[in-house]
Structure formats: structure tokens, C-alpha cells
Amino acid sequence: MRFFVYILFSGKTEKFYTGQTQDITNRLEEHNSGETTSLKTGIPWKLVWSYECSSRSEAMKLESKIKKRGAKRFLGDLSRGA
């Protein structure tokens, strides 16, 4: 099964959100429809980065790594080729 790790950005709140899912399209729709109560204030969320993993375990490890580093810093590292 495929799993995706993703980073969303809200221009409204200037915040990032990191998560993992099997269906990235559906998950983004859920976030933007207000189904995720804690993220309602950030609507609309935009997908700024995603990565496909081969297992949920791999996705969870990557999600944890990004959250520890911080999404903004993680994305900055990618742009610098680190």
C-alpha cells in the first residue's frame, strides 16, 4: 500500500501542517471542508510538499522527522539540497 507524507500551508494563519495518509486528495478535501476541527482556522490549506512512502511505518518515521525539525526548516533544507 502507498502512504503519503504531506505538508500543507495556510496563508491565512501563516502556519504549516504535516501529516500522513493513504489518500492525499481526500485528506486535503477533509482539511479544507472543516472536518478537522483543529485546522478550521487555517482554511484554505494548500499542499506545498508530498512524498510517497511504501509503508505506513516509513511514512510515520518521516512525518515524525519533519515535525521534530519543523516544516518550514525542513522545506528550507530541501531547497538548499541538504
Chimera marker file (.cmm) of the C-alpha trace (Angstrom):
<marker_set name="trace">
<marker id="1" x="0.000" y="0.000" z="0.000" r="1" g="1" b="0" radius="0.5"/>
<marker id="2" x="1.037" y="3.561" z="-0.650" r="1" g="1" b="0" radius="0.5"/>
<marker id="3" x="1.219" y="6.185" z="2.048" r="1" g="1" b="0" radius="0.5"/>
<marker id="4" x="1.938" y="9.858" z="1.653" r="1" g="1" b="0" radius="0.5"/>
<marker id="5" x="3.589" y="12.318" z="3.985" r="1" g="1" b="0" radius="0.5"/>
<marker id="6" x="2.462" y="15.847" z="3.226" r="1" g="1" b="0" radius="0.5"/>
<marker id="7" x="2.960" y="19.434" z="4.261" r="1" g="1" b="0" radius="0.5"/>
<marker id="8" x="0.153" y="21.967" z="3.986" r="1" g="1" b="0" radius="0.5"/>
<marker id="9" x="0.423" y="25.733" z="4.313" r="1" g="1" b="0" radius="0.5"/>
<marker id="10" x="-2.228" y="28.240" z="5.328" r="1" g="1" b="0" radius="0.5"/>
<marker id="11" x="-1.700" y="31.747" z="4.011" r="1" g="1" b="0" radius="0.5"/>
<marker id="12" x="-4.430" y="32.887" z="6.374" r="1" g="1" b="0" radius="0.5"/>
<marker id="13" x="-2.597" y="31.817" z="9.547" r="1" g="1" b="0" radius="0.5"/>
<marker id="14" x="0.923" y="31.623" z="8.033" r="1" g="1" b="0" radius="0.5"/>
<marker id="15" x="1.279" y="28.123" z="9.510" r="1" g="1" b="0" radius="0.5"/>
<marker id="16" x="2.320" y="24.719" z="8.243" r="1" g="1" b="0" radius="0.5"/>
<marker id="17" x="0.688" y="21.370" z="8.973" r="1" g="1" b="0" radius="0.5"/>
<marker id="18" x="2.366" y="17.989" z="8.487" r="1" g="1" b="0" radius="0.5"/>
<marker id="19" x="0.518" y="14.683" z="8.244" r="1" g="1" b="0" radius="0.5"/>
<marker id="20" x="0.402" y="11.279" z="6.588" r="1" g="1" b="0" radius="0.5"/>
<marker id="21" x="-2.374" y="9.467" z="4.755" r="1" g="1" b="0" radius="0.5"/>
<marker id="22" x="-3.197" y="6.861" z="2.123" r="1" g="1" b="0" radius="0.5"/>
<marker id="23" x="-5.399" y="9.218" z="0.093" r="1" g="1" b="0" radius="0.5"/>
<marker id="24" x="-3.825" y="12.646" z="-0.146" r="1" g="1" b="0" radius="0.5"/>
<marker id="25" x="-6.564" y="14.152" z="-2.340" r="1" g="1" b="0" radius="0.5"/>
<marker id="26" x="-9.326" y="13.134" z="0.046" r="1" g="1" b="0" radius="0.5"/>
<marker id="27" x="-7.320" y="14.254" z="3.083" r="1" g="1" b="0" radius="0.5"/>
<marker id="28" x="-6.790" y="17.739" z="1.639" r="1" g="1" b="0" radius="0.5"/>
<marker id="29" x="-10.529" y="17.976" z="0.927" r="1" g="1" b="0" radius="0.5"/>
<marker id="30" x="-11.255" y="16.964" z="4.534" r="1" g="1" b="0" radius="0.5"/>
<marker id="31" x="-8.906" y="19.638" z="5.882" r="1" g="1" b="0" radius="0.5"/>
<marker id="32" x="-10.445" y="22.321" z="3.660" r="1" g="1" b="0" radius="0.5"/>
<marker id="33" x="-14.048" y="21.333" z="4.384" r="1" g="1" b="0" radius="0.5"/>
<marker id="34" x="-13.574" y="21.880" z="8.114" r="1" g="1" b="0" radius="0.5"/>
<marker id="35" x="-13.824" y="18.179" z="9.040" r="1" g="1" b="0" radius="0.5"/>
<marker id="36" x="-10.601" y="18.553" z="11.014" r="1" g="1" b="0" radius="0.5"/>
<marker id="37" x="-11.740" y="20.899" z="13.788" r="1" g="1" b="0" radius="0.5"/>
<marker id="38" x="-8.268" y="21.971" z="14.885" r="1" g="1" b="0" radius="0.5"/>
<marker id="39" x="-7.423" y="23.145" z="11.342" r="1" g="1" b="0" radius="0.5"/>
<marker id="40" x="-10.602" y="25.121" z="10.569" r="1" g="1" b="0" radius="0.5"/>
<marker id="41" x="-8.983" y="28.497" z="11.239" r="1" g="1" b="0" radius="0.5"/>
<marker id="42" x="-6.382" y="27.861" z="8.516" r="1" g="1" b="0" radius="0.5"/>
<marker id="43" x="-8.770" y="27.185" z="5.637" r="1" g="1" b="0" radius="0.5"/>
<marker id="44" x="-7.837" y="27.241" z="2.795" r="1" g="1" b="0" radius="0.5"/>
<marker id="45" x="-4.882" y="24.874" z="3.149" r="1" g="1" b="0" radius="0.5"/>
<marker id="46" x="-2.572" y="24.390" z="0.181" r="1" g="1" b="0" radius="0.5"/>
<marker id="47" x="-0.459" y="21.341" z="-0.461" r="1" g="1" b="0" radius="0.5"/>
<marker id="48" x="3.154" y="22.538" z="-0.673" r="1" g="1" b="0" radius="0.5"/>
<marker id="49" x="5.030" y="19.223" z="-0.472" r="1" g="1" b="0" radius="0.5"/>
<marker id="50" x="4.331" y="15.488" z="-0.502" r="1" g="1" b="0" radius="0.5"/>
<marker id="51" x="6.336" y="12.294" z="-0.569" r="1" g="1" b="0" radius="0.5"/>
<marker id="52" x="5.160" y="8.763" z="-1.339" r="1" g="1" b="0" radius="0.5"/>
<marker id="53" x="6.277" y="6.024" z="1.053" r="1" g="1" b="0" radius="0.5"/>
<marker id="54" x="5.991" y="2.273" z="0.595" r="1" g="1" b="0" radius="0.5"/>
<marker id="55" x="4.685" y="1.558" z="4.114" r="1" g="1" b="0" radius="0.5"/>
<marker id="56" x="2.847" y="3.268" z="6.953" r="1" g="1" b="0" radius="0.5"/>
<marker id="57" x="5.871" y="2.709" z="9.175" r="1" g="1" b="0" radius="0.5"/>
<marker id="58" x="8.106" y="4.609" z="6.750" r="1" g="1" b="0" radius="0.5"/>
<marker id="59" x="5.527" y="7.411" z="6.486" r="1" g="1" b="0" radius="0.5"/>
<marker id="60" x="5.218" y="7.713" z="10.262" r="1" g="1" b="0" radius="0.5"/>
<marker id="61" x="9.000" y="7.939" z="10.672" r="1" g="1" b="0" radius="0.5"/>
<marker id="62" x="9.278" y="10.666" z="8.037" r="1" g="1" b="0" radius="0.5"/>
<marker id="63" x="6.310" y="12.573" z="9.500" r="1" g="1" b="0" radius="0.5"/>
<marker id="64" x="7.953" y="12.460" z="12.936" r="1" g="1" b="0" radius="0.5"/>
<marker id="65" x="11.280" y="13.665" z="11.500" r="1" g="1" b="0" radius="0.5"/>
<marker id="66" x="9.577" y="16.622" z="9.790" r="1" g="1" b="0" radius="0.5"/>
<marker id="67" x="7.609" y="17.558" z="12.911" r="1" g="1" b="0" radius="0.5"/>
<marker id="68" x="10.767" y="17.470" z="15.055" r="1" g="1" b="0" radius="0.5"/>
<marker id="69" x="12.647" y="19.643" z="12.578" r="1" g="1" b="0" radius="0.5"/>
<marker id="70" x="9.711" y="21.923" z="11.812" r="1" g="1" b="0" radius="0.5"/>
<marker id="71" x="8.063" y="22.006" z="8.390" r="1" g="1" b="0" radius="0.5"/>
<marker id="72" x="9.453" y="25.424" z="7.441" r="1" g="1" b="0" radius="0.5"/>
<marker id="73" x="13.012" y="24.407" z="8.315" r="1" g="1" b="0" radius="0.5"/>
<marker id="74" x="12.582" y="21.006" z="6.618" r="1" g="1" b="0" radius="0.5"/>
<marker id="75" x="11.423" y="22.677" z="3.394" r="1" g="1" b="0" radius="0.5"/>
<marker id="76" x="14.333" y="25.133" z="3.625" r="1" g="1" b="0" radius="0.5"/>
<marker id="77" x="16.746" y="22.212" z="3.918" r="1" g="1" b="0" radius="0.5"/>
<marker id="78" x="15.248" y="20.677" z="0.765" r="1" g="1" b="0" radius="0.5"/>
<marker id="79" x="15.623" y="23.913" z="-1.199" r="1" g="1" b="0" radius="0.5"/>
<marker id="80" x="19.283" y="24.114" z="-0.191" r="1" g="1" b="0" radius="0.5"/>
<marker id="81" x="19.848" y="20.495" z="-1.223" r="1" g="1" b="0" radius="0.5"/>
<marker id="82" x="20.638" y="19.320" z="2.309" r="1" g="1" b="0" radius="0.5"/>
<link id1="1" id2="2" r="1" g="1" b="0" radius="0.2"/>
<link id1="2" id2="3" r="1" g="1" b="0" radius="0.2"/>
<link id1="3" id2="4" r="1" g="1" b="0" radius="0.2"/>
<link id1="4" id2="5" r="1" g="1" b="0" radius="0.2"/>
<link id1="5" id2="6" r="1" g="1" b="0" radius="0.2"/>
<link id1="6" id2="7" r="1" g="1" b="0" radius="0.2"/>
<link id1="7" id2="8" r="1" g="1" b="0" radius="0.2"/>
<link id1="8" id2="9" r="1" g="1" b="0" radius="0.2"/>
<link id1="9" id2="10" r="1" g="1" b="0" radius="0.2"/>
<link id1="10" id2="11" r="1" g="1" b="0" radius="0.2"/>
<link id1="11" id2="12" r="1" g="1" b="0" radius="0.2"/>
<link id1="12" id2="13" r="1" g="1" b="0" radius="0.2"/>
<link id1="13" id2="14" r="1" g="1" b="0" radius="0.2"/>
<link id1="14" id2="15" r="1" g="1" b="0" radius="0.2"/>
<link id1="15" id2="16" r="1" g="1" b="0" radius="0.2"/>
<link id1="16" id2="17" r="1" g="1" b="0" radius="0.2"/>
<link id1="17" id2="18" r="1" g="1" b="0" radius="0.2"/>
<link id1="18" id2="19" r="1" g="1" b="0" radius="0.2"/>
<link id1="19" id2="20" r="1" g="1" b="0" radius="0.2"/>
<link id1="20" id2="21" r="1" g="1" b="0" radius="0.2"/>
<link id1="21" id2="22" r="1" g="1" b="0" radius="0.2"/>
<link id1="22" id2="23" r="1" g="1" b="0" radius="0.2"/>
<link id1="23" id2="24" r="1" g="1" b="0" radius="0.2"/>
<link id1="24" id2="25" r="1" g="1" b="0" radius="0.2"/>
<link id1="25" id2="26" r="1" g="1" b="0" radius="0.2"/>
<link id1="26" id2="27" r="1" g="1" b="0" radius="0.2"/>
<link id1="27" id2="28" r="1" g="1" b="0" radius="0.2"/>
<link id1="28" id2="29" r="1" g="1" b="0" radius="0.2"/>
<link id1="29" id2="30" r="1" g="1" b="0" radius="0.2"/>
<link id1="30" id2="31" r="1" g="1" b="0" radius="0.2"/>
<link id1="31" id2="32" r="1" g="1" b="0" radius="0.2"/>
<link id1="32" id2="33" r="1" g="1" b="0" radius="0.2"/>
<link id1="33" id2="34" r="1" g="1" b="0" radius="0.2"/>
<link id1="34" id2="35" r="1" g="1" b="0" radius="0.2"/>
<link id1="35" id2="36" r="1" g="1" b="0" radius="0.2"/>
<link id1="36" id2="37" r="1" g="1" b="0" radius="0.2"/>
<link id1="37" id2="38" r="1" g="1" b="0" radius="0.2"/>
<link id1="38" id2="39" r="1" g="1" b="0" radius="0.2"/>
<link id1="39" id2="40" r="1" g="1" b="0" radius="0.2"/>
<link id1="40" id2="41" r="1" g="1" b="0" radius="0.2"/>
<link id1="41" id2="42" r="1" g="1" b="0" radius="0.2"/>
<link id1="42" id2="43" r="1" g="1" b="0" radius="0.2"/>
<link id1="43" id2="44" r="1" g="1" b="0" radius="0.2"/>
<link id1="44" id2="45" r="1" g="1" b="0" radius="0.2"/>
<link id1="45" id2="46" r="1" g="1" b="0" radius="0.2"/>
<link id1="46" id2="47" r="1" g="1" b="0" radius="0.2"/>
<link id1="47" id2="48" r="1" g="1" b="0" radius="0.2"/>
<link id1="48" id2="49" r="1" g="1" b="0" radius="0.2"/>
<link id1="49" id2="50" r="1" g="1" b="0" radius="0.2"/>
<link id1="50" id2="51" r="1" g="1" b="0" radius="0.2"/>
<link id1="51" id2="52" r="1" g="1" b="0" radius="0.2"/>
<link id1="52" id2="53" r="1" g="1" b="0" radius="0.2"/>
<link id1="53" id2="54" r="1" g="1" b="0" radius="0.2"/>
<link id1="54" id2="55" r="1" g="1" b="0" radius="0.2"/>
<link id1="55" id2="56" r="1" g="1" b="0" radius="0.2"/>
<link id1="56" id2="57" r="1" g="1" b="0" radius="0.2"/>
<link id1="57" id2="58" r="1" g="1" b="0" radius="0.2"/>
<link id1="58" id2="59" r="1" g="1" b="0" radius="0.2"/>
<link id1="59" id2="60" r="1" g="1" b="0" radius="0.2"/>
<link id1="60" id2="61" r="1" g="1" b="0" radius="0.2"/>
<link id1="61" id2="62" r="1" g="1" b="0" radius="0.2"/>
<link id1="62" id2="63" r="1" g="1" b="0" radius="0.2"/>
<link id1="63" id2="64" r="1" g="1" b="0" radius="0.2"/>
<link id1="64" id2="65" r="1" g="1" b="0" radius="0.2"/>
<link id1="65" id2="66" r="1" g="1" b="0" radius="0.2"/>
<link id1="66" id2="67" r="1" g="1" b="0" radius="0.2"/>
<link id1="67" id2="68" r="1" g="1" b="0" radius="0.2"/>
<link id1="68" id2="69" r="1" g="1" b="0" radius="0.2"/>
<link id1="69" id2="70" r="1" g="1" b="0" radius="0.2"/>
<link id1="70" id2="71" r="1" g="1" b="0" radius="0.2"/>
<link id1="71" id2="72" r="1" g="1" b="0" radius="0.2"/>
<link id1="72" id2="73" r="1" g="1" b="0" radius="0.2"/>
<link id1="73" id2="74" r="1" g="1" b="0" radius="0.2"/>
<link id1="74" id2="75" r="1" g="1" b="0" radius="0.2"/>
<link id1="75" id2="76" r="1" g="1" b="0" radius="0.2"/>
<link id1="76" id2="77" r="1" g="1" b="0" radius="0.2"/>
<link id1="77" id2="78" r="1" g="1" b="0" radius="0.2"/>
<link id1="78" id2="79" r="1" g="1" b="0" radius="0.2"/>
<link id1="79" id2="80" r="1" g="1" b="0" radius="0.2"/>
<link id1="80" id2="81" r="1" g="1" b="0" radius="0.2"/>
<link id1="81" id2="82" r="1" g="1" b="0" radius="0.2"/>
</marker_set>
